[in-house]
Amino acid sequence: MSEDLEHLSPEEGVERFIRHREPSIRESSLQNTRTRLNAFLEWCDEREIHNLNELSGRDLSDFVAWRRSDVAAITLQKQLSSVRVALRWWADIEAVEKGLAEKLHAPELPDGAESRDVFLSPDRAKRALEYHDRHHYASRDHALLALLWRTGMRRGAARAIDVNDLDGDDNAVYVEHRPETGTGLKNGDDGTRWVYLGPRWFQILDDYVSNPDRPEVTDEHGRRPLFSTQMGTRASGGSIYKWVIRALHPCTYASCPHDETPETCDARGRDAVPSRCPSARSPHAVRRGAITNHLNAETAPETVSERMDVSLDVLYQHYDARTEREKMAVRQQDLPK
């Protein structure tokens, strides 16, 4: 524990944080925040933590394990988000160590469990891809966005792809379950498949492979990952998450929709956290948007199911973000004239 921290009890810390937030959010949101932080206070009391200064990353891991046994995964995500915001504010007032909030890790959600309201729209995908096509052609971010939007694959599948998995003859990419060499797929062998890209999309990936800025890496298993890091390793799921969040920041290719500047924005700059942007879109949001876009383009749900490696039940329940009118418009194409 740093000697620079000032004593603050969990109860007082929550009250100070609530007072800080009160002028800037709705009453209903404030009440939700208080409710979520009450669970944190209950855990602190049970663990006899009387000073926020004492909190460590291991403590936060214990809190997640304690809470996940009582609530659904999506509820846990929301509760941890509120605690994370509080931890950042407590760090600002020298009650906890700087960076402690980033040590509060939420477990991954079940397939498609996030809200269907959070997805990458076709218009935003088009603008982002056009920007990268014009200014950063065949860069890592361009290739990654193109792949995820065109195929709707999970980030775990994207990181599993090797250079040798690209097939220029068919303009396709092979996605294979290879757990013995560190790249298992969510659905195991059932997720192994060929995915068609098409000439235009394949060319972006092919040109990315030849980009001199791309780190050419051979991993410990003798494989050449398509997406690699400057550290000489295959990209992790966390790296892909950060790259996508940054590449899709709206102010990268348009004006900020939240009236922020680089000086005031919590999501931009050297010490900022990109995911704090209210318009942030994760790889999962890109996947949901891609699936919805395929459905709106009248791609058969069975084709989408196989292409995106998702069952029809999960697809309809968690990934189909179409409005009722959009669904009607697609059905209309199959009706007698």
N, C-alpha and C positions, 0 to 999 in steps of 0.2 A: 504493500500500500504506500502510495506516495505521501511524503510529508507535506506536500503543498495542498492536499485536500482538506476541506473543512467539514467537521462532523455534521451530519444531517440524517435524522431518523427516516425510515421509510414512510411513516405516516406524514411527517412534515414535508418530506420531499414530494409526495403525491399532492398534498394540499397546495404547495407552492406552484407545482406544475399546472394544476387545475386553474388556479387564479391567473397564471400566465396565459393560458389558452382561452380563458373565458371571453375576452373581448373580440376574438377573431373567428370563432366558430359558432354554429347554431347551438341552441340549447339541447336539441336531441343528440347532436354529435358529442357535446360535452358530457351528457349523461352516459352515452355509450363508452366514452373514454374512462369515466369514473368507474363504471361497472367492470370494464376489462382490467383496470389497475387494482381493483379490489381483490381479484384473484392473486395478483402479485403480492399484495400486502398480507394476504392469508398465508402464502408460502413463506414470506419473510418471518412472520410470527411463528410458524411451525418450525422453521429452521433456527429461530432465535437470532435473527440478523437484526441488530438494533442500530446499525450505522451503514449507510449506503457506501461509505468509503471501503467497506470490507468486500464488496462484490467483486468476483473474478469471473473469467470466462467459464471456468468449471462450475461455478455456482449457477450461472445462467443455463448451462447444459442440464444441470439437475432440475432447474425450474421447468424447462421444456419437458423433460421426462415425467415430472410430477404432474404437469397440467394435461399432457396428451392422453393420459388415462381417463380423463373425465369429460373431454369434449371432442366433437368431431374435428377432423383435420382442417376443414375450411374455417371453422370457428377459432381454432388454435392459431391459424395464420393471422386472423384479424386481431386477436388478443396480443400476439407477439409484436405486431406492427405498432400498437399503441405503447407497449412497454419500450420498444426500440426508440420511438420518438421521445419518450420521457428520459431515457438514458442519455440521449444526445443533449437534451436541455440540462440535465443534471451535470453533465460534463462541462457545459458552458459556465455553470455557477460553481465549479470546482468541488462537486460532491462525489463524482466518480471519475475514474481514469478516462482520458481522451481515447476514443476508439473502442470503448467497451461495448457500445451499441452494436458494432459490426461483429461482435463475438456471439451475439444472440442469433442462433441459426434455427430457422423453422424447418421441420421435416418436409420432404417433398410431398405434394398433394397426390391423391389417387388420380388416375388418368382423367383429365378433363374436369377436375373438381372446382376450378376457379369459375367465377361468374362469366356467363356467356356475354355479358355486356362489355367485357374487356377483350377487345380484339383489334387487330390491325385492319383498318378499312381499305378497300381497293384504291380509293383516291389517294390516301396517304402512302400506301405502298408504291403506287405509281410515281408520286412526286419524289419519294426517297430514292427509288431506283433510277429515275431520270437524273437526279442530282449526281449520284455516284457514277452513272454511266458517262456523264458529261465531264465531271471534275476528278473522279478517282476510278477511272475504268480499270477493271480487273484487279482492283485492290482486294485485300482480305475482306473488308467490310462489304464491298460490292458483291464479291463471290458468295459470301455467306448469306447476305440478304436475298440474292437471286435464288440460291438453292432452297432456302427455307420457304420463300414465298411460292416458288414454282412447285415444290413437292409437298409442303406441309409436314415435313418430317420433324421428329423430335430432335432436340439438341444432342441427345445421346447418340442418335443415328448419324447426325452430321459429323460429330467428332470421331466416329468409328470408320469413316471413309478414308481409304488410302488412295494415293495417286493412281495406283494400278487398277482401282475399281472403276475408273472412268473409261467408257467405251465409245470412241468417236464414230465407229461404224454405225451404231444404233442411236447415237446421241443420248446415251443412258448412263446411269450410275448403279453400281451393285452395292446393296446394303446387306451386310452379313453379320450374323451373331458369332462373335469370336471371343468368348469370355476367357479362354485360356491365355489370350494375349492382351487382355485388359480392355476389350471393347464389347461387352455383352449388350444385347438389345433388350428393351423393356419386356417384350413378349417372347424372348428366347428365339429358338429356331423358327417359330412361326412368323417372326418379323423379318427373316431373311427374304429378300426380293430384289428384282430389277425394277428401277424406277425410270420412266421415260422423261427426258428433259426437253427435247426438241433442239434443232440446230442453233437458234439464237441464244438460248439459255446455256446450252452445253458450251458454246464458244466462250462465254464469260469465264466458266470454270477452267477451260483449257488454256485460255490466255493468263488466268491467274497462276496456274502451275508454272508458266514461263516468266512470270513477273520477277525481276531481279530483287525486289524488296521482300519477296516471300522466303522465309527461312526454309532451306532444304534440309530436312531432318530424316534420319534413319533411327528408329527407336530401338530399345533393347531386344526387341523380337525380330529385328531385321525388316520391319515394315516402314513404309514412307507415308506418314499421315498427310492428308490433304491440308488440314488446318493445323499449323504448328506455331510454336512460340519462339521468341528471340532467345529463350533459355535452352533451346534445343530439345524440346519435348512436344508430345502431342498435346493439342489444346484440351484443357479440362472443360467439364460442363460449366463451371463457374466462369471461365474465360469467355466461353461462347455467350453466356448470359450477359456479361459486361459489354462485350463487343456489340451485341445487338441493341442493347439499351442505348449506348452512345450513338450508334449509327442511325438510330431512329429518333433521336432528339429533334423535335419539330424545328427548333431554331437553327439546326444544321443546314436545312434547305428551305426555310421560310422564316417569317417573323415569329417571335415568341407569342404564343396565344395567351400567355399568363402575365403579360406586361412586365416581364422581368428584364434585367440587363445582366451581362456577364458578371458585373460587380455585386449584384443583389441575389443572383440565382443560387440556390443551394445545390443545384444539380450540375453546375458547370464550374470550371476552374480546377486548380491543382488539388485542393483539399476537399472538393465537393463530392457528393455521393450521387451518381447519375440517376439511380432509381428514385430519388426524391422528386423528380419532375412529375407533376400530376398527369402529364401526357406520356409518361414512360410506357413502353410496350416491350414485354419480355418475349423470348423465343416461343413460349407457349401461346402468347397472344397472337404472334405471327402465324403459328400453326392453326389456331382457331379461325383467324381471318382467311387463311388459304383454303381451309376446308369449306367455309361459308361461300367463298368466291367460286370454288369449283361447283358447288351445288347451285348457286345462282346462274352459273353458265350452263346449266342443264346437264352437267355430268351425272351419270347414273349413280345413286347412292352406293350401290354395290361396288362400282369402280372406285369411288372415293374411299370406301372402306378398305379395299385391298391396297390401294396406292398409299394411303396414309397410315396403314396398320392400326386400324381402330374398328371395333365391332360396330355393327349397325345400331345396337341399343345404346352404346356409349356415344356414338356419333350424334344421334338424335337428342339424347338427354343433355349432353354437355358441350358439344361443339357446334351445333347448328344455330348460328346467331342470326338467321334470316328473320325478317319481320313476317307477319302473317300474310301481308300483301305480296311480299316477294315469293313466298311459298305458293300462293295462288297463281302468280304470273308464270312460275315454272310448270305447275300442273296444267295450266291453260294450253301449253304447247302440245299436250297429249290428247286433247279433246277433239272431237269431230268438228270440222269447219262448217 
